[in-house]
Amino acid sequence: MRGVSHLPVGPSRAMSEVTKSVWSTGSVCPELFTRVYDQARELRYRAQSEVWQDVFALSIDGRIVPKHAPLSSLVAVPFFAIFGDRGF
């Protein structure tokens, strides 16, 4: 993921992507979530099996939404805006 080498793989990285997306596009659904969704869907059809991921959830109406601490991602926006990746 774009330049956030100091964050471990997992929920904290997904939260940072939500923060960046809110800052740059105003959306809580970063491009990463859409890519993971498309890759998982493709793998599911190829493997004829369920595919689990720990990045996002689907809302009741099928929208991709943050799974991990969306409030924390929103609170982090000003820190990212001021300090960039170091704001995390």
Phi, psi and omega per residue, in radians:
M1 nan 2.478 -3.058
R2 -0.649 1.565 2.872
G3 1.230 0.237 3.119
V4 -1.874 1.169 -3.052
S5 -1.337 -0.292 -3.091
H6 -1.540 -0.049 3.083
L7 -1.698 2.397 3.110
P8 -1.228 2.734 3.058
V9 -1.162 2.360 3.137
G10 2.388 -2.760 -3.058
P11 -0.976 -0.669 -3.108
S12 -1.119 -0.605 3.108
R13 -1.241 -0.696 3.087
A14 -1.104 -0.706 3.110
M15 -1.102 -0.682 3.123
S16 -1.141 -0.629 3.107
E17 -1.165 -0.648 3.079
V18 -1.115 -0.789 3.129
T19 -1.014 -0.823 -3.140
K20 -1.100 -0.687 3.140
S21 -1.160 -0.741 3.108
V22 -1.059 -0.754 -3.130
W23 -1.148 -0.763 -3.019
S24 -1.530 -0.574 -3.054
T25 -2.184 -0.192 -3.090
G26 1.404 0.128 -3.096
S27 -1.867 2.478 3.059
V28 -1.535 0.120 3.112
C29 -2.014 1.609 3.140
P30 -1.204 2.810 3.115
E31 -0.965 -0.610 3.126
L32 -0.947 -0.770 -3.109
F33 -1.074 -0.738 3.135
T34 -1.130 -0.721 3.102
R35 -1.104 -0.784 3.128
V36 -1.092 -0.750 3.120
Y37 -1.045 -0.833 -3.131
D38 -1.106 -0.740 3.128
Q39 -1.145 -0.726 3.137
A40 -1.150 -0.725 3.126
R41 -1.098 -0.758 3.121
E42 -1.101 -0.785 3.129
L43 -1.106 -0.674 3.130
R44 -1.045 -0.763 3.141
Y45 -1.225 -0.690 3.128
R46 -1.163 -0.757 -3.060
A47 -1.521 -0.162 -3.064
Q48 0.891 0.820 -3.079
S49 -2.627 2.792 3.049
E50 -1.229 2.579 3.100
V51 -2.182 2.178 -3.131
W52 -1.817 2.494 3.079
Q53 -2.418 2.803 -3.106
D54 -2.180 0.779 -3.075
V55 -1.999 -0.764 -3.067
F56 -2.528 3.034 3.048
A57 -2.203 2.900 3.039
L58 -1.870 2.317 3.105
S59 -1.276 3.006 -3.115
I60 -1.061 -0.469 3.112
D61 -1.690 0.215 3.026
G62 1.539 0.112 3.101
R63 -1.385 2.571 3.066
I64 -1.398 2.203 -3.121
V65 -2.319 2.717 3.112
P66 -1.057 2.471 3.137
K67 -1.695 -0.588 -3.020
H68 -1.897 2.058 2.971
A69 0.710 1.090 -3.137
P70 -1.045 -0.569 3.115
L71 -1.114 -0.698 3.097
S72 -1.089 -0.658 3.105
S73 -1.114 -0.714 -3.140
L74 -1.211 -0.691 3.113
V75 -1.128 -0.528 -3.109
A76 -1.337 -0.243 -3.071
V77 -0.950 -0.866 -3.130
P78 -1.113 -0.587 3.122
F79 -1.182 -0.694 3.071
F80 -1.173 -0.705 -3.127
A81 -1.070 -0.654 -3.090
I82 -1.493 -0.777 -2.977
F83 -1.911 -0.037 -3.092
G84 1.170 -2.582 -3.113
D85 -1.015 -0.498 3.123
R86 -1.183 -0.304 3.088
G87 -1.148 -0.298 3.112
F88 -1.448 nan nan
